[in-house]
Amino acid sequence: MRVVTPEPQAPRKPTQRGQFVTRAGIDVVTCVVALNVAVFLYMVSLTSTGGLLAFIEWGAISVVGLKEGHWWQPVTHLFLHGGDLNLAMRLFHIGLNMLVIYQVGKDLLLDVGSKHWLGIYFLSGILGGFFQILVTPQSPLVGASGAAFGLIGALGTIHYHERLEGWMLGWRFQVYGGSFTRALVVSTAFLGVLALIPGLSLPLLANMGHFAHLGGALGGILYVKLFGFAPKPLTLEALRHERELNDSRLEAQRRTPSS
């Protein structure tokens, strides 16, 4: 997902592209993705030795684990993927999460910088983990999807009055950040409630932490609001004017021939 229109007039902290690169294209987003992949490969290696379930029990966030004093689980569960599913599903789990974290995370990094990016990532992931185990206390949770939804929620909130461009299953779409963020919260809450209905089994409901997604999205939104990255509310007239400007700029971009 990327921003396709210039920033609105509401004040935002200035950033410069490339400002937060630590060296030769390696930034905090790349490091987090690399760490997730490294842990995943380690988990794959444990499959043949029989230590996978013990490692998952150690790192997954669960009510039982927290009661036993496993204080690290709110953080470690963000770097475990797939659990004891088959390899294809484990690859799908980490692949989708890393794709979202990398694509959305790179755009968000330009808005907030490394320190706040990590703050959003961990606050969203940890809050999402607690949301999920409070609703389903009998099931441990692994995966960075709560953090991924937090990055999306943060980006949509920062660009609340601007158009964002994304891709889903090969379909390209454009949507205002505010509309997308609201839809994200409503849809995750709706799917979470559906997943609690006994006997209802659908592909989008099974084995997914919908309340982790909801908690993560709310965490990202909350973070950017607390730290002043979200734009100030616009009057209806100012919002209409801003969107007309954005639409005209977008149309001009489409008509400009590329070299």
DRENDREN-677311 format. One line per 3 residues: for each residue x negated, y, z negated of N, C-alpha, C. Coordinates in steps of 0.1 Angstrom, whole numbers, always signed. Layout:
BEGIN
X Y Z X Y Z X Y Z ~ ...
end
This chain:
BEGIN
-9 -12 +0 +0 +0 +0 -9 +12 +0 ~ -5 +22 +8 -13 +34 +9 -4 +46 +10 ~ -10 +58 +7 -2 +71 +8 -4 +75 +22
+8 +79 +28 +7 +83 +42 +10 +98 +44 ~ +13 +105 +33 +16 +119 +34 +7 +127 +24 ~ +4 +139 +26 -4 +147 +16 +3 +148 +3
-5 +152 -7 +0 +153 -21 +10 +165 -21 ~ +20 +163 -31 +30 +175 -33 +23 +186 -40 ~ +30 +197 -41 +24 +209 -47 +23 +208 -63
+30 +198 -69 +28 +196 -83 +14 +194 -87 ~ +9 +200 -98 -6 +199 -101 -10 +185 -104 ~ -22 +181 -99 -28 +168 -102 -42 +170 -103
-49 +161 -111 -63 +162 -113 -70 +159 -100 ~ -79 +167 -95 -86 +165 -82 -95 +153 -83 ~ -96 +145 -72 -105 +134 -71 -111 +135 -57
-123 +129 -56 -130 +129 -43 -132 +114 -39 ~ -129 +111 -26 -130 +98 -21 -145 +93 -23 ~ -146 +81 -29 -160 +76 -31 -166 +81 -44
-159 +89 -51 -165 +95 -64 -168 +84 -74 ~ -160 +73 -74 -161 +64 -85 -168 +51 -80 ~ -174 +51 -69 -182 +39 -64 -195 +38 -72
-197 +26 -78 -209 +25 -87 -221 +23 -79 ~ -220 +15 -68 -231 +14 -59 -227 +6 -46 ~ -231 +11 -35 -229 +4 -22 -215 -3 -20
-204 +4 -23 -191 -1 -22 -186 -10 -33 ~ -194 -12 -43 -190 -20 -55 -184 -11 -65 ~ -171 -12 -68 -165 -4 -78 -157 -12 -88
-150 -6 -97 -144 -14 -108 -133 -23 -102 ~ -127 -20 -91 -117 -29 -85 -124 -41 -80 ~ -135 -40 -73 -142 -51 -68 -147 -60 -79
-152 -54 -90 -157 -62 -101 -146 -70 -108 ~ -134 -64 -110 -123 -71 -116 -119 -83 -107 ~ -118 -81 -94 -114 -92 -85 -124 -103 -85
-137 -99 -85 -148 -109 -85 -148 -117 -98 ~ -145 -110 -109 -144 -118 -122 -133 -128 -122 ~ -121 -124 -117 -110 -133 -116 -113 -145 -107
-120 -142 -96 -123 -154 -87 -134 -163 -94 ~ -143 -157 -101 -153 -165 -108 -147 -174 -118 ~ -137 -169 -126 -131 -177 -136 -122 -188 -129
-116 -184 -118 -108 -194 -111 -117 -206 -106 ~ -128 -203 -100 -137 -213 -96 -142 -222 -108 ~ -144 -216 -119 -148 -224 -131 -136 -233 -135
-124 -228 -134 -112 -236 -137 -111 -248 -127 ~ -114 -246 -115 -114 -257 -105 -124 -267 -108 ~ -136 -263 -113 -147 -272 -117 -143 -281 -129
-134 -275 -137 -130 -283 -149 -120 -294 -146 ~ -114 -293 -134 -103 -303 -130 -109 -317 -130 ~ -121 -319 -125 -127 -332 -124 -133 -337 -137
-136 -328 -147 -142 -332 -160 -131 -334 -170 ~ -119 -330 -168 -108 -332 -177 -107 -321 -188 ~ -114 -310 -186 -114 -299 -196 -105 -288 -192
-97 -289 -181 -89 -278 -177 -78 -274 -187 ~ -71 -284 -192 -60 -281 -201 -65 -275 -214 ~ -76 -279 -219 -82 -273 -231 -85 -259 -229
-91 -256 -217 -95 -242 -213 -82 -233 -212 ~ -72 -238 -206 -59 -231 -205 -53 -228 -218 ~ -53 -238 -227 -48 -236 -241 -56 -226 -248
-69 -225 -246 -78 -215 -252 -75 -201 -247 ~ -73 -199 -234 -72 -186 -228 -58 -181 -225 ~ -48 -189 -224 -35 -185 -221 -29 -178 -233
-21 -168 -230 -14 -161 -242 -1 -169 -245 ~ +0 -172 -258 +11 -179 -263 +14 -175 -277 ~ +27 -177 -282 +30 -174 -295 +23 -183 -305
+21 -196 -302 +14 -205 -310 -1 -201 -312 ~ -7 -197 -300 -21 -193 -301 -23 -181 -309 ~ -14 -171 -308 -16 -159 -316 -14 -161 -330
-4 -170 -334 -2 -173 -348 -14 -180 -354 ~ -22 -187 -345 -34 -194 -350 -46 -185 -350 ~ -44 -173 -347 -55 -163 -347 -63 -162 -335
-58 -166 -323 -65 -165 -311 -63 -151 -305 ~ -70 -141 -311 -67 -127 -308 -71 -123 -294 ~ -80 -131 -287 -85 -128 -274 -75 -131 -263
-64 -139 -266 -55 -143 -255 -48 -132 -248 ~ -44 -121 -254 -38 -110 -246 -47 -105 -235 ~ -60 -106 -236 -69 -102 -225 -73 -114 -216
-77 -125 -222 -82 -136 -214 -71 -142 -204 ~ -58 -141 -208 -48 -147 -199 -48 -140 -186 ~ -53 -127 -185 -53 -119 -173 -63 -125 -163
-72 -133 -167 -82 -138 -158 -81 -153 -155 ~ -70 -159 -159 -67 -173 -157 -56 -174 -147 ~ -57 -183 -137 -47 -184 -126 -44 -199 -123
-31 -201 -121 -27 -214 -116 -23 -224 -126 ~ -29 -223 -138 -26 -233 -148 -30 -247 -144 ~ -21 -256 -146 -23 -270 -142 -15 -274 -130
-11 -264 -121 -4 -266 -109 -14 -273 -99 ~ -8 -277 -88 -16 -283 -77 -25 -272 -71 ~ -36 -276 -64 -46 -267 -59 -40 -256 -50
-30 -261 -41 -24 -251 -32 -17 -240 -39 ~ -9 -244 -49 -2 -233 -56 -11 -225 -65 ~ -22 -230 -70 -32 -222 -77 -38 -212 -68
-42 -217 -56 -48 -207 -46 -38 -196 -42 ~ -25 -200 -41 -15 -190 -38 -14 -180 -49 ~ -14 -185 -61 -12 -176 -73 -23 -166 -74
-36 -170 -73 -47 -161 -74 -48 -152 -61 ~ -45 -158 -50 -47 -151 -37 -37 -139 -37 ~ -25 -141 -40 -15 -130 -40 -18 -120 -50
-22 -124 -62 -25 -114 -72 -37 -105 -68 ~ -48 -112 -63 -60 -105 -60 -57 -95 -48 ~ -49 -100 -38 -46 -91 -27 -39 -78 -31
-30 -79 -40 -23 -68 -46 -32 -59 -54 ~ -40 -65 -63 -49 -57 -71 -59 -50 -62 ~ -64 -56 -52 -74 -50 -44 -69 -39 -35
-58 -41 -28 -52 -31 -19 -46 -20 -27 ~ -38 -22 -37 -32 -11 -45 -42 -5 -53 ~ -51 -13 -59 -61 -8 -68 -70 +2 -62
-74 +0 -49 -83 +9 -43 -77 +23 -41 ~ -64 +23 -37 -57 +36 -36 -56 +43 -50 ~ -52 +35 -60 -50 +41 -73 -63 +46 -79
-74 +39 -76 -87 +44 -81 -91 +58 -77 ~ -87 +62 -65 -89 +75 -60 -81 +86 -68 ~ -70 +81 -74 -62 +91 -82 -66 +92 -96
-71 +81 -102 -73 +82 -117 -87 +79 -121 ~ -96 +73 -113 -110 +70 -117 -111 +57 -124 ~ -123 +53 -126 -126 +40 -132 -121 +38 -146
-123 +47 -155 -119 +46 -169 -104 +44 -170 ~ -96 +53 -163 -82 +52 -164 -76 +40 -156 ~ -83 +36 -146 -79 +24 -138 -80 +12 -147
-91 +10 -154 -92 -1 -164 -81 +0 -175 ~ -78 +13 -179 -68 +14 -189 -54 +10 -184 ~ -51 +13 -172 -38 +9 -166 -38 -6 -165
-49 -12 -160 -50 -26 -157 -48 -34 -170 ~ -55 -31 -181 -54 -38 -193 -41 -35 -201 ~ -37 -23 -201 -24 -20 -208 -13 -27 -202
-12 -26 -189 -1 -33 -181 -1 -48 -183 ~ -13 -54 -182 -14 -68 -183 -11 -73 -197 ~ -16 -66 -207 -14 -70 -221 +1 -68 -225
+7 -57 -221 +21 -54 -224 +30 -64 -217 ~ +26 -68 -204 +34 -78 -197 +33 -91 -203 ~ +21 -95 -209 +20 -108 -215 +29 -108 -228
+29 -98 -236 +38 -97 -248 +53 -98 -244 ~ +56 -91 -233 +70 -91 -229 +75 -105 -226 ~ +66 -112 -219 +70 -126 -214 +71 -136 -226
+61 -136 -235 +61 -146 -246 +72 -142 -256 ~ +76 -130 -257 +87 -126 -266 +100 -132 -261 ~ +102 -133 -248 +114 -138 -242 +114 -153 -240
+102 -158 -237 +100 -173 -235 +89 -178 -244 ~ +91 -178 -257 +80 -181 -267 +75 -195 -266 ~ +83 -204 -260 +78 -218 -259 +68 -220 -247
+66 -210 -239 +58 -212 -227 +46 -203 -227 ~ +34 -208 -227 +22 -200 -225 +22 -193 -212 ~ +14 -182 -210 +14 -175 -198 +0 -172 -193
-3 -174 -180 -16 -171 -174 -13 -162 -162 ~ -23 -154 -158 -22 -147 -146 -23 -132 -147 ~ -27 -125 -137 -29 -111 -137 -17 -103 -130
-6 -110 -128 +5 -104 -121 +11 -92 -129 ~ +11 -93 -142 +15 -81 -150 +7 -69 -148 ~ -7 -71 -147 -16 -60 -144 -13 -55 -130
-11 -64 -121 -9 -60 -107 +4 -52 -105 ~ +14 -55 -112 +27 -48 -112 +25 -34 -119 ~ +16 -34 -129 +13 -21 -135 +6 -11 -126
-4 -17 -117 -10 -8 -107 +0 -3 -97 ~ +9 -11 -93 +19 -7 -84 +28 +4 -90 ~ +33 +2 -102 +41 +11 -109 +34 +25 -111
+21 +24 -114 +13 +36 -116 +12 +44 -103 ~ +9 +37 -92 +7 +44 -79 +20 +50 -75 ~ +31 +43 -76 +44 +48 -72 +48 +60 -80
+44 +60 -93 +48 +72 -102 +39 +84 -99 ~ +27 +82 -96 +18 +93 -93 +22 +100 -80 ~ +26 +91 -70 +31 +97 -57 +46 +96 -56
+53 +100 -67 +67 +99 -69 +75 +106 -57 ~ +70 +117 -52 +77 +125 -42 +71 +123 -28 ~ +62 +114 -27 +55 +111 -14 +59 +98 -8
+57 +97 +5 +59 +84 +11 +47 +75 +10 ~ +50 +62 +6 +40 +52 +6 +42 +42 +17 ~ +32 +36 +22 +33 +26 +33 +28 +13 +28
+35 +2 +30 +31 -11 +26 +35 -22 +36 ~ +30 -34 +33 +33 -45 +42 +38 -57 +34 ~ +48 -64 +39 +54 -75 +32 +57 -85 +42
+51 -97 +42 +53 -108 +51 +53 -104 +65 ~ +43 -95 +68 +41 -90 +82 +50 -79 +86 ~ +59 -74 +77 +68 -63 +79 +62 -51 +73
+61 -40 +81 +56 -27 +77 +67 -18 +72 ~ +66 -12 +61 +77 -4 +56 +71 +9 +50 ~ +79 +19 +49 +76 +32 +42 +87 +35 +32
+83 +40 +21 +93 +43 +10 +87 +53 +1 ~ +95 +62 -4 +91 +71 -14 +86 +65 -27 ~ +76 +70 -33 +70 +63 -45 +80 +62 -56
+88 +72 -58 +98 +72 -69 +109 +61 -66 ~ +114 +60 -54 +124 +50 -51 +118 +36 -52 ~ +106 +34 -48 +99 +21 -49 +97 +17 -64
+93 +26 -72 +91 +23 -86 +104 +19 -93 ~ +114 +27 -90 +127 +23 -96 +132 +9 -92 ~ +130 +7 -79 +134 -7 -74 +126 -18 -80
+113 -15 -82 +104 -25 -88 +109 -28 -102 ~ +112 -19 -110 +117 -21 -124 +130 -28 -124 ~ +140 -24 -116 +153 -30 -116 +152 -44 -111
+144 -47 -100 +144 -60 -95 +137 -70 -104 ~ +126 -66 -111 +120 -75 -120 +128 -78 -132 ~ +136 -68 -137 +145 -71 -148 +156 -80 -144
+161 -78 -132 +172 -87 -127 +168 -101 -125 ~ +156 -103 -119 +151 -117 -117 +148 -123 -131 ~ +143 -115 -140 +140 -121 -153 +153 -126 -160
+164 -118 -159 +177 -122 -165 +182 -135 -158 ~ +181 -135 -145 +185 -147 -138 +178 -160 -142 ~ +165 -158 -144 +156 -169 -148 +160 -175 -162
+167 -167 -170 +171 -172 -183 +184 -180 -183 ~ +191 -180 -171 +204 -187 -170 +201 -202 -170 ~ +207 -210 -179 +204 -224 -179 +209 -231 -166
+201 -240 -161 +206 -248 -149 +204 -241 -136 ~ +200 -228 -136 +199 -221 -123 +184 -222 -119 ~ +182 -229 -108 +169 -232 -103 +168 -227 -88
+160 -216 -87 +157 -210 -73 +143 -208 -72 ~ +138 -209 -59 +123 -207 -56 +117 -195 -62 ~ +124 -184 -62 +119 -171 -68 +119 -171 -83
+126 -180 -89 +127 -180 -104 +118 -189 -111 ~ +115 -201 -105 +108 -211 -112 +93 -207 -114 ~ +88 -210 -126 +74 -208 -130 +68 -194 -127
+77 -184 -128 +72 -171 -126 +75 -162 -139 ~ +65 -154 -142 +67 -145 -154 +74 -132 -151 ~ +87 -132 -148 +93 -120 -144 +93 -109 -155
+93 -113 -167 +93 -103 -178 +79 -98 -179 ~ +69 -105 -176 +55 -100 -175 +54 -90 -164 ~ +61 -92 -153 +61 -82 -142 +68 -69 -147
+79 -71 -154 +86 -59 -159 +78 -52 -169 ~ +72 -59 -178 +64 -52 -188 +52 -45 -182 ~ +46 -52 -172 +34 -46 -165 +38 -33 -158
+49 -34 -151 +53 -22 -143 +56 -10 -153 ~ +63 -13 -164 +66 -2 -174 +53 +3 -180 ~ +43 -6 -182 +30 -2 -188 +23 +8 -179
+23 +5 -165 +16 +14 -156 +23 +27 -155 ~ +36 +27 -155 +44 +40 -155 +41 +48 -167 ~ +42 +41 -179 +40 +48 -191 +26 +54 -192
+16 +47 -187 +2 +52 -188 +0 +65 -180 ~ +4 +65 -168 +2 +77 -160 +10 +89 -165 ~ +21 +86 -171 +29 +97 -177 +22 +103 -189
+17 +94 -198 +11 +98 -210 -2 +106 -207 ~ -9 +103 -197 -22 +109 -194 -21 +120 -183 ~ -9 +124 -180 -7 +136 -171 -10 +134 -157
-10 +121 -152 -12 +119 -137 +1 +120 -129 ~ +13 +119 -136 +25 +119 -129 +29 +134 -125 ~ +35 +136 -114 +39 +150 -110 +50 +155 -118
+51 +168 -120 +62 +174 -127 +75 +172 -119 ~ +87 +171 -126 +99 +170 -118 +102 +182 -109 ~ +108 +180 -98 +111 +190 -88 +126 +193 -89
+130 +205 -86 +144 +208 -84 +149 +202 -71 ~ +162 +200 -70 +167 +194 -58 +163 +201 -46 ~ +164 +214 -46 +160 +222 -34 +145 +220 -31
+136 +220 -41 +122 +219 -39 +119 +205 -34 ~ +126 +195 -39 +124 +181 -35 +128 +179 -20 ~ +140 +185 -16 +144 +184 -2 +134 +191 +7
+129 +202 +3 +119 +209 +11 +106 +201 +12 ~ +102 +195 +1 +90 +187 +1 +91 +175 +10 ~ +102 +169 +10 +105 +157 +18 +105 +161 +33
+111 +172 +36 +112 +177 +50 +98 +180 +55 ~ +89 +186 +47 +75 +188 +51 +68 +175 +53 ~ +70 +165 +44 +64 +152 +45 +68 +145 +58
+81 +146 +61 +87 +139 +73 +81 +145 +85 ~ +80 +159 +85 +74 +165 +97 +59 +162 +99 ~ +52 +161 +88 +38 +157 +89 +36 +143 +94
+45 +134 +89 +44 +120 +94 +47 +119 +108 ~ +57 +127 +113 +61 +127 +127 +49 +132 +136 ~ +43 +142 +131 +31 +148 +138 +20 +138 +139
+18 +130 +128 +8 +120 +129 +11 +109 +139 ~ +23 +106 +141 +27 +96 +150 +25 +101 +164 ~ +27 +114 +167 +26 +119 +180 +12 +122 +184
+3 +123 +174 -11 +127 +177 -18 +114 +183 ~ -23 +116 +195 -30 +104 +201 -43 +101 +193 ~ -46 +88 +191 -58 +84 +185 -69 +82 +195
-81 +85 +190 -93 +84 +199 -98 +70 +200
end
